[in-house]
């Protein structure tokens, strides 16, 4: 009987240590929705490029402005959905959404992400349009890997997958949008589904 109590105490201590070192309230459903938003955004961008009829897309063109508006909308929708769904999940589990662990998670995620955003703007300014898609994939994947030590391990595998897709996108010319849709769309849907059925439904 006493031995069982010791085992229970050890399990309780381990659970408390995990909660203090990992932010586990990330919503799998928000990942699925982010993937859907990305697929819709990629489809709109493809239609915009098709309607451009082979003309070069410049910074001043309407096509470029609409593509950037679409990309920004996808980003805002994804972030808003992730925040709202994670907030309600954390509230349901009596966990604080903004604590020392989530702060470390955010910082480690944002450092590669902001770096990648600045690098992508430099590529845009230099007119290396074909490398912008691979760069966003690679730096986003690195962001996931860097932040994964403060959250669910599945985020690390998502990051590795997206980095690989980014490298393939850089190596295979002419399919940047398709790889972008795979990385930000399909991968989010797959890993979001895994996280939902693995953690959210418990």
C-alpha positions in Angstrom: 0.0 0.0 0.0 2.8 2.4 1.0 4.7 1.5 -2.2 1.6 2.4 -4.3 1.5 5.8 -2.6 5.1 6.4 -3.4 4.5 5.5 -7.1 1.5 7.8 -7.2 3.6 10.6 -5.6 6.3 10.1 -8.3 3.7 10.2 -11.1 2.2 13.4 -9.6 5.7 15.0 -9.4 6.5 14.0 -13.0 3.1 15.5 -14.1 3.8 18.8 -12.3 7.3 19.0 -13.8 5.9 18.4 -17.3 3.3 21.1 -16.9 5.9 23.6 -15.6 8.3 23.0 -18.5 5.8 22.5 -21.4 2.9 24.5 -22.6 0.5 21.7 -23.6 -2.7 23.7 -24.3 -2.0 24.1 -28.0 -5.2 23.3 -30.0 -4.9 20.6 -32.7 -8.1 22.0 -34.3 -6.4 25.4 -34.8 -3.7 23.6 -36.8 -6.3 22.0 -39.0 -8.0 25.3 -39.6 -4.7 27.0 -40.3 -4.0 24.3 -43.0 -7.4 24.9 -44.6 -6.8 28.7 -44.6 -3.4 28.1 -46.3 -4.9 25.9 -49.0 -7.6 28.5 -49.7 -4.9 31.2 -49.8 -2.7 29.1 -52.2 -5.7 28.5 -54.5 -6.5 32.2 -54.6 -2.8 33.0 -55.3 -2.7 30.5 -58.1 -5.9 31.9 -59.7 -4.4 35.5 -59.4 -1.2 34.3 -61.2 -3.2 32.5 -63.9 -5.2 35.7 -64.5 -2.0 37.6 -64.9 -1.6 35.9 -68.3 2.2 35.4 -68.2 3.0 39.0 -67.4 5.8 39.6 -64.8 4.5 40.2 -61.3 6.1 43.4 -60.0 5.9 45.2 -56.7 3.6 47.8 -58.3 1.2 45.4 -60.0 -2.3 44.7 -58.7 -1.6 41.0 -58.8 1.2 41.3 -56.3 -0.9 43.5 -54.0 -3.7 41.0 -54.0 -1.4 38.1 -53.4 0.2 39.9 -50.4 -3.3 40.8 -49.1 -4.3 37.1 -49.4 -1.1 36.0 -47.6 -1.6 38.6 -44.8 -5.2 37.5 -44.4 -4.2 33.8 -44.1 -1.6 34.8 -41.4 -4.0 36.9 -39.4 -6.7 34.3 -39.5 -4.3 31.5 -38.5 -2.9 33.5 -35.6 -6.3 34.6 -34.4 -7.7 31.1 -34.6 -4.7 29.6 -32.8 -5.0 32.2 -30.0 -8.7 31.9 -29.5 -8.8 28.1 -29.5 -5.7 27.7 -27.4 -7.2 30.3 -24.9 -10.4 28.3 -24.5 -8.5 25.0 -24.2 -6.2 26.4 -21.6 -9.2 27.8 -19.7 -10.9 24.4 -19.8 -7.8 22.8 -18.4 -7.4 25.5 -15.8 -4.0 26.5 -17.3 -2.8 30.1 -17.7 -2.2 30.9 -21.3 0.4 33.5 -20.6 3.0 32.1 -18.1 6.8 31.7 -18.0 6.6 28.6 -20.2 4.4 30.2 -22.9 6.6 33.3 -22.9 9.7 31.1 -23.6 7.7 29.3 -26.2 6.7 32.6 -27.9 10.3 34.0 -27.8 11.9 30.9 -29.2 9.3 30.7 -31.9 9.5 34.3 -32.9 13.3 34.6 -33.2 13.6 32.4 -36.4 10.2 33.6 -37.7 11.0 37.3 -37.6 14.5 36.6 -39.0 12.8 34.6 -41.9 10.4 37.5 -42.4 13.1 40.0 -42.8 15.1 37.7 -45.0 12.0 37.2 -47.2 11.6 41.0 -47.5 15.3 41.2 -48.7 14.6 38.5 -51.3 11.5 40.4 -52.4 13.5 43.6 -52.7 16.2 41.8 -54.8 13.5 40.2 -56.9 14.4 36.6 -56.0 10.7 35.7 -56.0 11.2 32.0 -56.5 13.1 31.7 -53.2 10.5 33.5 -51.0 8.3 30.4 -50.7 11.2 28.1 -49.7 12.6 30.7 -47.3 9.2 31.1 -45.5 8.9 27.3 -45.2 12.5 26.8 -43.9 12.3 29.5 -41.3 8.8 28.6 -40.1 10.0 25.0 -39.8 13.0 26.2 -37.8 10.7 28.2 -35.6 8.7 25.1 -34.8 11.8 23.1 -34.0 13.2 25.9 -31.8 10.0 26.2 -29.8 9.2 22.5 -29.6 11.2 22.0 -26.4 8.6 24.1 -24.6 5.5 22.4 -26.0 4.3 19.1 -27.5 6.9 16.9 -29.2 4.7 16.7 -32.3 5.6 20.3 -33.1 9.2 19.3 -33.6 8.2 16.7 -36.2 6.0 19.3 -38.0 9.0 21.6 -38.1 11.4 19.0 -39.5 8.8 18.1 -42.2 8.3 21.7 -43.2 12.1 22.4 -43.4 12.5 19.4 -45.7 9.7 20.6 -47.9 11.4 24.1 -48.0 14.7 22.6 -49.1 13.0 20.5 -51.8 11.1 23.6 -52.9 14.4 25.5 -53.3 15.9 22.6 -55.3 12.9 22.0 -57.6 12.3 25.1 -59.7 8.8 26.2 -60.6 6.7 24.6 -57.9 7.1 27.0 -55.0 3.4 27.6 -54.5 2.7 23.8 -54.5 5.3 23.2 -51.9 4.1 26.2 -49.9 0.6 24.6 -49.9 2.0 21.3 -48.8 4.0 22.8 -46.0 1.5 25.3 -44.6 -1.6 23.5 -45.7 -1.4 19.7 -45.8 1.2 19.4 -43.0 -0.8 21.6 -40.6 -4.0 19.5 -41.4 -2.1 16.2 -40.8 -0.3 17.2 -37.6 -3.3 19.2 -36.3 -5.4 16.1 -36.7 -2.8 13.9 -34.9 -2.6 16.4 -32.0 -6.4 16.7 -31.8 -7.0 12.9 -31.6 -3.9 12.3 -29.4 -4.4 15.1 -26.9 -7.6 17.2 -27.3 -10.0 14.3 -27.2 -8.7 13.0 -23.9 
